[in-house]
Amino acid sequence: MDNRDMKNVSTKQLSIANTAKKYPHEPITVLHPNLDLHWLWEASLRVRKNSASGVDNQTYADYENGRQERLMALLAKAKDG
């Protein structure tokens, strides 16, 4: 992933934030059009590396091994509903 990909993520986050500000009393119910591999990759980089394992008992180190494939599978699940 390069800086252009991260700029794209920031642009999407800004767009969501602007929508939330414009309609403060409306829930944001549809995020999947904004989800992509770059977004998930950036989110995975922001997870604390020393945090506790998740409900699936996977640690950050476990998830890091094969991250791209795991994120692609997560994205497919999120978009399929």
C-alpha positions as CSV (number, residue, x, y, z in Angstrom):
1,M,0.0,0.0,0.0
2,D,1.4,3.4,-0.8
3,N,0.6,7.0,0.2
4,R,-2.1,7.4,-2.5
5,D,-4.0,4.5,-1.0
6,M,-3.8,6.1,2.4
7,K,-5.0,9.4,1.0
8,N,-8.0,7.6,-0.4
9,V,-8.8,6.2,3.0
10,S,-8.5,9.7,4.6
11,T,-10.8,11.1,1.9
12,K,-13.4,8.5,2.6
13,Q,-13.2,9.1,6.3
14,L,-13.6,12.8,5.8
15,S,-16.6,12.2,3.6
16,I,-18.3,10.1,6.3
17,A,-17.5,12.7,8.9
18,N,-19.0,15.4,6.8
19,T,-22.1,13.4,6.3
20,A,-22.4,12.8,10.0
21,K,-22.0,16.5,10.7
22,K,-24.6,17.4,8.0
23,Y,-27.2,15.0,9.4
24,P,-26.3,14.8,13.1
25,H,-29.6,13.1,14.1
26,E,-29.5,10.5,11.4
27,P,-27.7,7.2,11.9
28,I,-25.1,6.2,9.3
29,T,-26.5,2.9,8.2
30,V,-24.6,2.2,5.0
31,L,-20.8,2.0,5.1
32,H,-20.1,-0.8,2.8
33,P,-19.6,1.4,-0.3
34,N,-16.7,3.0,1.5
35,L,-15.1,-0.3,2.5
36,D,-12.2,-1.5,0.5
37,L,-9.0,-3.4,1.0
38,H,-7.0,-0.2,1.6
39,W,-9.4,0.9,4.3
40,L,-9.2,-2.4,6.1
41,W,-5.4,-2.4,5.7
42,E,-5.1,1.0,7.4
43,A,-7.5,-0.1,10.2
44,S,-5.4,-3.2,10.8
45,L,-2.3,-1.0,11.1
46,R,-4.0,1.0,13.8
47,V,-4.7,-1.9,16.1
48,R,-2.5,-1.9,19.2
49,K,0.0,-4.7,18.7
50,N,0.0,-5.6,22.4
51,S,-3.7,-5.7,22.8
52,A,-5.5,-8.7,24.1
53,S,-6.6,-11.4,21.7
54,G,-10.0,-11.1,20.1
55,V,-13.1,-13.2,20.7
56,D,-11.6,-15.7,18.2
57,N,-8.5,-15.9,20.4
58,Q,-6.3,-14.5,17.6
59,T,-3.5,-12.1,18.6
60,Y,-2.2,-9.3,16.4
61,A,0.8,-11.5,15.5
62,D,-1.6,-14.3,14.4
63,Y,-3.6,-12.0,12.3
64,E,-0.5,-10.3,10.8
65,N,0.5,-13.7,9.3
66,G,-1.5,-13.8,6.1
67,R,-3.0,-10.3,6.7
68,Q,-3.9,-9.5,3.1
69,E,-5.7,-12.8,2.6
70,R,-7.6,-12.4,5.9
71,L,-8.5,-8.8,5.1
72,M,-9.8,-9.9,1.6
73,A,-12.0,-12.5,3.3
74,L,-13.2,-10.0,5.8
75,L,-14.1,-7.6,3.1
76,A,-16.0,-10.2,1.2
77,K,-18.0,-11.1,4.3
78,A,-18.8,-7.5,5.0
79,K,-19.9,-6.8,1.5
80,D,-22.0,-10.0,1.2
81,G,-23.8,-9.1,4.4
